Amino acid sequence: MDATLDAHERSLYAGWIHSPSVASSDPIETILAFKIGRLLNYPGSRVLKALRGQTGLDPEMVRRVEAFVAEEPNLEFERQGTGRRIRLTGEATS
């Protein structure tokens, strides 16, 4: 996974990022949440919360999001629990 968007994704992302339910100052974090949400068929805003380790979310969704991150070789969590962040590793960061 990387933090690039094709033309179609850019169009969808541009509408999504201005949603009141999306709050982040990190564009990489929001792009990753958006892309993971599309792949797993979950709202990107909820995926963003799951990536951050927030509570009160559907446990199955959280499990699937965490499993996705664990299986992606170039994604990892910084810190654990509430307030964690996702980051790209290796070649995907350049």
C-alpha positions in Angstrom: 0.0 0.0 0.0 1.1 3.5 -0.6 -0.3 7.0 -0.2 -1.0 7.8 -3.8 -4.5 8.2 -5.3 -5.5 7.7 -8.9 -7.8 10.3 -10.6 -11.0 8.6 -9.5 -9.8 8.1 -5.9 -8.7 11.8 -5.8 -12.2 12.9 -6.8 -13.8 10.7 -4.1 -11.2 11.6 -1.5 -11.7 15.4 -2.1 -15.3 15.1 -1.1 -14.7 12.7 1.8 -11.9 14.8 3.4 -14.2 17.7 3.9 -16.7 15.6 5.9 -17.1 16.8 9.5 -16.4 13.3 10.7 -12.9 13.4 9.3 -10.3 15.3 11.4 -6.6 14.9 10.9 -3.7 17.1 10.2 -1.8 14.2 8.6 -2.6 13.7 4.9 -0.8 10.3 4.8 -3.0 9.1 7.7 -6.2 10.2 6.0 -5.2 8.8 2.6 -4.4 5.4 4.2 -7.7 5.4 6.1 -9.6 6.3 2.9 -7.9 3.5 0.9 -8.3 0.9 3.6 -11.9 1.8 4.0 -12.5 1.4 0.3 -10.8 -2.0 0.3 -12.6 -3.3 3.3 -16.0 -1.6 2.5 -16.1 0.5 5.6 -16.5 4.2 6.0 -13.1 5.9 5.9 -14.0 8.0 8.9 -14.5 4.9 11.0 -11.4 3.3 9.7 -9.5 6.4 10.7 -10.9 6.0 14.3 -10.0 2.3 14.3 -6.5 3.1 13.1 -6.1 5.5 16.0 -7.3 2.8 18.5 -10.4 4.7 19.6 -13.1 2.8 21.5 -16.8 2.4 20.8 -16.4 1.0 17.3 -17.7 -2.3 15.9 -15.2 -4.9 17.2 -15.3 -6.9 13.9 -14.4 -3.8 11.9 -11.6 -3.0 14.2 -10.3 -6.6 14.0 -10.4 -6.5 10.2 -8.6 -3.1 10.0 -5.9 -4.3 12.5 -5.5 -7.5 10.5 -5.2 -5.6 7.3 -2.4 -3.4 8.8 -0.6 -6.5 10.2 -0.7 -8.2 6.8 0.6 -5.1 4.8 4.4 -5.2 4.7 4.8 -1.5 4.5 2.3 -0.4 7.2 2.7 -0.4 10.9 1.3 1.3 14.0 3.3 3.8 16.0 2.4 3.5 19.7 -0.4 1.3 20.9 -3.9 1.9 22.2 -5.8 5.2 22.0 -3.8 7.8 20.1 -1.8 5.4 18.0 -1.0 6.3 14.5 -0.4 4.4 11.3 2.7 4.9 9.2 4.3 3.8 6.0 7.6 1.9 6.3 10.3 1.1 3.8 10.1 2.1 0.2 6.6 3.3 0.5 7.7 6.3 2.5 9.7 7.8 -0.4 
